[in-house]
Amino acid sequence: MNTPVLNDNLRTATEALCNMLAKEDQVVAAKAKIGLFFQNPEATKLFEEVNAYGEELRNKHLAGMPPTEEEIAKFDSLRENVIKNDAARGFLEARQTIDELLNTINQYLGMSIDLGHAPTPEEIEEARQRAMSSESSCSCGGSCDKDSCDCDGSCDHDHDHKDGGCGCGHH
């Protein structure tokens, strides 16, 4: 797939946004936490252990073998060790900060394309409220939103996804 070439105006605006983003205090602080994490062998080892064990349990679950209570307790213990480690916790917080920042920027960009102008704070809040209501759990056992419905089939209500949500009306 070819990446569209930006015209001069879009490239200049994108470069300006990227330069501002790279110098943003939140980003600089997050990058510092990430750097501290990678310089800390104990923190990276804890993080690798919890990820590897989590993946092992996930694969076991996908193979139809639910994890035992002991395995769940071991995973919880490993995860708790990550949270107790300042560098590992800082890394997780930094990743979350950057992810949230990028998601917000993407929301602004997407809405700008949809609306034909930069969204106002009111339009952003309205979109946020719509998203929160459509992400609710459905009473039939799954979660329903406009793009996907993973209801377990026990719900006898119509799933027409009108108005951005599950048609069963139970969320």
Protein Blocks (a to p, Z undefined) as FASTA:
>chain_A
ZZddddfklmmmmmmmmmmmmmpmklmmmmmmmmmmmmmmklmmmmmmmmmmmmmmmmmm
mnopacdfklmmmmmmmmmmmmmpmklmmmmmmmmmmmmmmmmmmmmmmmmmmnopacdf
klmmmmmmmmmmmmpccfkopacdfkbccbehlaccdcehpghiafklpZZ
